Amino acid sequence: MAASFRRTILKLMLLQESSRSFRFSVKDTSQCRSLWSVHKHGIQVQQSPNKQFTVRWLSVYTEDTPNPRSLKFLPGKPVLGTGTLDFPNSNSADCSSLARNLFQVEGVKSVFFGPDFITLTKTNDVEWADIKQHAIEIIIKFFESGEPVTTGVTHPESNASEEEDEIVSMIKELLDTRIRPTVQEDGGDVIFKGFEDGTVKLKLVGSCTGCPSSSVTLKSGIQNMLQFYIPEVDDVEQVEDEVDEVNMKVFLDLERKLKDS
């Protein structure tokens, strides 16, 4: 009963503040964007589903992110619909032909799917001008085909369950309602990985991976909010899956060899 009452109080507090726009505070204003940099790439697509001739515009927008190595692509229609899915390398893209095709673009290091956007992260040696148009053409062609974005995979949200610890449930509630939507606006996401001895363990994906301001976001933004609502939270720690650490080591070794050659 106490756990249920405390969660109800938390929801009421969040509801009272829902009218206010929440943004993570960053001391270095150069790491923030007060205004989105938005570019429109309109490509005309002719469709004639019936005898009447109709012309529609399929447009892909791109938005800068706080990470200069990541760019957000918005096709103007749902990508996953709900949830997110991270492809840190081409070997992880078996479930998505769209992701596999995007990895074929020279310079694409990782692919990330959100509810209505795609985030690409590039290598340092390639400019966005060399990637952007190829990626846009692939995205448009894919959505014209009508293929499913993924096959044989689900995108679970981190909703709290009745069997979970009260504090864990409240952490997930805050992540899902206040923190993850804000991070997704910047082309990334925050995945809950555990809570132990007062420390919340989170995995940053999408544009958050390798972002210069990710540590500021983690401490000044996420940690401060969690501690404000949940006093039991002492610290927030960024973690990576074991397979991600191995993949990153392999990638860095390859990048170093290419520079030396």
C-alpha positions in Angstrom: 0.0 0.0 0.0 2.8 2.4 0.9 4.6 1.7 -2.4 1.4 2.3 -4.4 0.8 5.6 -2.5 4.3 6.8 -3.1 4.1 6.1 -6.8 0.8 8.0 -6.9 2.3 11.0 -5.2 5.2 10.9 -7.8 2.7 10.9 -10.7 0.8 13.8 -9.2 4.0 15.8 -8.8 5.0 15.1 -12.4 1.5 16.0 -13.6 1.7 19.4 -11.9 5.0 20.1 -13.7 3.9 18.7 -17.1 3.0 22.2 -18.4 6.6 23.3 -17.9 9.2 22.4 -20.6 12.1 20.5 -19.1 15.6 20.8 -20.6 18.8 19.6 -19.1 21.0 22.4 -17.9 24.5 22.6 -19.5 27.0 25.1 -18.3 28.8 25.3 -21.6 26.3 26.9 -23.9 28.2 25.8 -26.9 27.1 22.3 -26.2 23.4 23.3 -26.3 21.1 24.3 -29.1 18.5 27.0 -28.4 17.2 26.5 -31.9 17.1 23.4 -34.0 19.0 23.5 -37.2 16.5 21.9 -39.6 17.1 21.2 -43.3 14.4 19.9 -45.7 15.1 17.6 -48.6 12.0 17.3 -50.7 11.9 14.6 -53.3 8.7 14.4 -55.4 7.0 11.0 -55.5 4.2 10.3 -58.0 1.5 7.9 -56.7 -1.7 6.9 -58.5 -3.7 4.6 -56.2 -6.8 5.2 -58.3 -7.8 6.8 -61.6 -7.2 10.3 -60.2 -3.6 11.5 -60.6 -2.2 12.7 -57.3 1.3 14.0 -56.6 2.7 13.8 -53.1 5.9 15.0 -51.6 7.9 12.6 -49.5 10.4 14.7 -47.5 13.2 13.7 -45.2 14.3 16.4 -42.7 17.6 16.4 -40.9 18.3 17.9 -37.5 21.6 18.6 -35.9 22.2 17.0 -32.5 24.5 18.0 -29.6 26.9 15.4 -31.0 28.6 16.7 -34.1 29.2 13.1 -35.3 25.5 12.3 -35.2 22.7 13.5 -37.4 18.9 13.0 -37.0 16.8 12.0 -40.0 13.0 12.5 -39.9 11.1 10.8 -42.7 7.8 12.3 -41.7 6.3 9.0 -40.7 6.7 6.5 -37.9 9.9 4.5 -37.9 9.4 2.2 -34.9 6.2 3.9 -33.6 7.2 3.2 -30.0 10.5 2.4 -28.4 14.0 2.6 -29.8 16.5 0.2 -31.3 20.3 0.6 -31.5 22.6 -0.9 -34.1 26.1 -0.2 -33.0 27.6 -1.9 -36.0 26.6 -3.7 -39.2 26.8 -7.1 -37.6 23.9 -6.1 -35.3 21.6 -5.2 -38.2 20.3 -8.6 -39.2 16.7 -7.7 -38.2 16.5 -4.6 -40.4 17.2 -4.2 -44.1 16.9 -0.4 -43.7 19.7 -0.5 -41.1 21.8 -2.8 -43.3 21.4 -0.5 -46.3 22.4 2.6 -44.3 25.6 0.8 -43.1 26.5 0.5 -46.8 27.0 4.3 -46.9 30.7 5.0 -46.5 31.4 6.7 -43.2 28.3 5.4 -41.3 29.5 4.0 -38.0 26.2 3.3 -36.2 22.4 3.4 -36.8 19.7 4.2 -34.3 15.9 3.9 -34.7 13.5 6.0 -32.7 9.7 6.3 -32.7 9.7 8.7 -35.7 13.4 9.3 -36.5 16.7 7.7 -37.5 20.0 8.8 -36.1 23.2 8.1 -38.0 26.6 8.4 -36.3 29.6 8.8 -38.6 33.3 8.2 -38.4 35.7 11.2 -38.0 37.3 10.9 -41.5 34.0 11.5 -43.5 32.0 14.7 -43.8 28.2 14.9 -43.6 28.0 16.3 -47.1 29.3 12.9 -48.3 26.8 10.9 -46.3 23.6 12.9 -46.1 22.2 12.6 -49.7 23.0 8.9 -50.0 21.3 8.2 -46.6 18.2 10.3 -47.6 17.9 8.4 -50.9 18.1 5.0 -49.1 15.4 6.1 -46.5 13.0 7.4 -49.2 13.4 4.3 -51.3 12.8 2.1 -48.3 9.6 3.8 -47.2 8.3 3.7 -50.7 8.8 -0.1 -50.8 6.4 -0.6 -47.8 8.8 -3.1 -46.2 8.7 -3.5 -42.4 11.4 -1.5 -40.6 12.3 -4.6 -38.5 11.5 -8.3 -38.6 11.5 -10.7 -35.7 12.3 -8.2 -33.0 10.4 -6.3 -30.4 11.1 -2.9 -28.9 10.1 -3.2 -25.2 9.6 0.0 -23.1 10.9 0.1 -19.6 7.5 0.3 -18.0 7.3 -0.6 -14.3 5.8 -3.9 -13.2 4.0 -4.8 -10.0 6.8 -7.2 -9.0 9.6 -4.6 -9.2 11.1 -2.8 -6.2 9.4 0.5 -5.4 12.4 2.6 -6.0 13.2 0.9 -9.3 9.6 1.4 -10.4 9.8 5.1 -9.6 13.2 5.4 -11.5 11.6 3.9 -14.6 8.6 6.1 -14.2 10.8 9.2 -14.3 12.9 7.9 -17.1 9.9 7.1 -19.3 7.9 10.2 -18.7 10.5 13.0 -18.2 14.0 12.0 -19.3 13.8 9.7 -22.3 11.5 11.9 -24.3 13.9 14.8 -23.9 16.9 12.7 -24.8 15.1 11.3 -27.9 14.5 14.8 -29.1 18.3 15.0 -29.5 18.4 11.7 -31.4 19.4 9.4 -28.6 18.0 7.4 -25.7 18.6 6.3 -22.1 18.2 2.6 -21.2 17.8 1.5 -17.6 20.3 -1.2 -16.7 19.9 -1.5 -13.0 19.9 0.1 -9.5 22.4 -1.1 -6.9 23.6 0.4 -3.7 22.1 3.8 -4.5 23.6 3.9 -8.0 21.4 4.0 -11.1 23.1 2.3 -14.1 22.2 3.7 -17.5 23.2 3.0 -21.0 23.3 5.9 -23.4 22.6 5.1 -27.1 22.1 6.9 -30.4 23.5 10.4 -30.6 24.5 10.2 -26.9 27.2 7.7 -27.7 30.5 9.5 -27.7 28.8 12.9 -27.4 31.0 15.6 -25.8 28.2 16.7 -23.5 26.9 13.2 -22.5 28.7 13.4 -19.1 27.1 16.8 -18.4 23.7 15.4 -19.4 24.2 12.4 -17.2 25.3 14.3 -14.1 23.7 17.8 -14.3 20.5 16.6 -16.0 19.5 13.0 -15.3 21.2 12.6 -11.9 19.9 15.9 -10.5 16.3 15.1 -11.6 16.4 11.6 -10.1 17.8 12.8 -6.8 15.2 15.5 -6.6 12.3 13.1 -6.8 14.0 10.0 -5.3 16.3 10.7 -2.3 17.5 7.1 -2.4 19.4 7.8 -5.6 23.1 8.7 -4.7 24.7 8.5 -8.1 24.1 7.8 -11.8 26.6 5.8 -13.7 27.0 5.1 -17.5 27.5 1.5 -18.4 28.0 -0.5 -21.6 27.1 -4.0 -22.5 30.0 -6.4 -22.7 29.5 -6.9 -26.5 29.5 -3.1 -27.0 32.8 -2.8 -25.3 34.3 -5.5 -27.5 32.8 -3.9 -30.6 34.2 -0.5 -29.6 37.7 -1.9 -29.1 37.6 -3.6 -32.5 36.4 -0.4 -34.2 39.1 1.7 -32.5 41.8 -0.7 -33.5 40.6 -0.7 -37.1 40.5 3.1 -37.1 44.0 3.3 -35.7 45.3 0.9 -38.4 43.7 2.9 -41.1 45.3 6.1 -39.9 48.7 4.4 -39.7 48.5 2.9 -43.2 
